């Protein structure tokens, strides 16, 4: 057994993404609460800005946690997969948020 085979991947990436997601959730939630307390339209506008990055960071954190337990040798995958999934998650959430506020919200 070589020295490389016995090494386990570190958890720094998973911890870093999770801390970033928690901080973004707290800051975004505070911003959203302040904006929504002013007016409903300001709350909707703040949601467009807050929701995609926050949920994108949570997607990246989830992928980083899963990759912590998957046996992958490439460090590029461990670094790139959270970035890619976070960006794709943020784009998907932005589209779904726009759909919700354009199609569902007016009928409520």
N, C-alpha and C positions, 0 to 999 in steps of 0.2 A: 504494500500500500504506500503510495507516495504521499508527500506532505500536503499536496493540493487536494487529494481525495478526502482526507480527514477533516478539512476545514469546513465549518458551517458558515453560511452567509450571515453577515451582521444584521442587526435590526435598526440601524441608524436611519435608513431610508423610510421604513415604516413609521418610526417615531417622528421623523421630521414632517412627513406628509400629514400625519394625524394631528400634530401640534398646529401646523398651518391651517388645517381644516377647522379645528376648534377655535382658533383665533379669528378666522374669517367668519365663522358662524356667529361668534359673539359680537364682533364689530358690525357685521351686516345686519344682525338682529336689532342692535341698538339703532343703527341708521334707519332701518325700516320702521321701527316703532316711533321714532321721532317724526319721520316723514308722514306716516299714516295718522299720527295724532293731529297734524296740521289740516290735511284734507284727504279725501278718498283718492283723488286723482294723483296727488303727490305720493301716496302709498303705492298706487299701481306703477307709477314711474320708477319709484325706488325698487320695486320688485323686479322690474326689467334689468336693473343694474346689479342687484344683490344676488338673486337666485342662481343664475348660471355659473358665476365664479365659485360660489360656495359649494354647490353640488358637484361642480367639476373637481374641486379639491377633495371632496369626500370620495368621489370615484377614484381619484389618484391614490388616496390613502388606502382604500379597499384593495386596489390592485397591488400596492406595495406590501400590504399585509399578507395577501395570498402568495405573492412571489417569495416572501420570507420562508414559506414552507414548501415551495416547489423547488425541485433540484434542477437548476439551470446554471450552466457554467459561465455563460456570457454575462459580463458586467454591463454591457450595453443594453441588454434586454431588461435588466433590473433597473436601469436608469431611464431608459426610453419608454418602457411600457406604462409606467404611471403618468408620464407626460402626455403620451398619446391618448390613453384612456381618459385622462382628465380633460383634455381638449375636446375629444369627441363627446364626452358626457356633457360638457358645458354647451356645446353647440346643440345637442339634442334637447337639453333643458331650455335653452333659449327659444327653440322652435316650438316646443310644447307650451311654454309660457305665453308666447305670442298667440298661439292657437287658443289657449284658454281664455285670455283676455279679449280676443277678437270674436270668438264663437260662443263661449259659454257664459262669460261674465255679464254681457248685456241682457241675457234672458233670466238672470237671477233676480 
